[in-house]
Amino acid sequence: MNYVFDVDGTLSFNGTSISAEITAGLKVLEKHGHHLIFASARPIRDLLPIVPEFRHNLLIGANGAIVSQADTIKVMTPIAIPDRDYLKTLITHYNLEYVVDGDWNYAAHVSPDNLITKQLDSDHLAHNVPLEQITTAIKVILLGMADQQLEKIVRLVTDHTNLELVQHVGEGNLDLTARNINKANTLALLGIHDYIAFGNDMNDVKMLSQAATSFWVDSKSELLEQAGSFARTIVAPNQVAAVIRQLG
């Protein structure tokens, strides 16, 4: 069976590691012949350090925009050049904090107290380059916006681009990828239709709703109502390891 796991807020609750107990449960699943897939909002560069013991597994990064399969990285669909350039204009005009991911390197201007800094190229595998040097953008995160500014940016992006938006409730963040890029669609493009999935956030809803069995990890209580739109089992963060062991 294919098991697909989101990482942050699903397997990892500190942004830097997965507990030994959860890791042991994952290894039991593999030992019994199941295929483990990790599908994250992180690009592959930032996914590798948090799943070091599974780095050769199928990894889906940037909400589905990029994959690592048999240790080969492939961009699924980059952001179109006109959309990329429009986002660069918004960033400059509104002085927005951002992370713009290329296929490996990235451009970032983020407040040092933002939680994302803990997971941004933590193993120093890539380079933070000037924004104009990102020619192939796979994902853009706009960060730290107040509610009114976030609403305005969402409206502008919706009206002037053909991008996929994932809005993070209460965080002031906006994830942007090419249209129809999401974890569920990338799994389908890879020929994976039958799977059990674990997730906890807005970018997991489509994947979870199409899974044979879904587990919603309740690590963001304000999002729990999103889990009501599809059949799922709700799991508390401190129960994740036990549930994985039971499945194994």
Secondary structure as UniProt FT lines:
FT   STRAND          2..5
FT   TURN            9..11
FT   HELIX           20..31
FT   TURN            32..33
FT   STRAND          35..39
FT   HELIX           44..47
FT   HELIX           48..50
FT   HELIX           52..54
FT   TURN            55..56
FT   STRAND          58..61
FT   HELIX           62..64
FT   STRAND          66..69
FT   TURN            70..71
FT   STRAND          72..75
FT   HELIX           81..94
FT   STRAND          97..101
FT   STRAND          106..109
FT   TURN            112..113
FT   HELIX           115..118
FT   TURN            122..123
FT   HELIX           131..133
FT   STRAND          139..143
FT   HELIX           147..160
FT   STRAND          163..168
FT   TURN            169..172
FT   STRAND          173..178
FT   TURN            179..180
FT   HELIX           183..189
FT   TURN            190..191
FT   STRAND          195..199
FT   HELIX           202..204
FT   HELIX           205..209
FT   STRAND          213..217
FT   HELIX           221..229
FT   STRAND          233..235
FT   HELIX           237..239
FT   HELIX           240..247
//
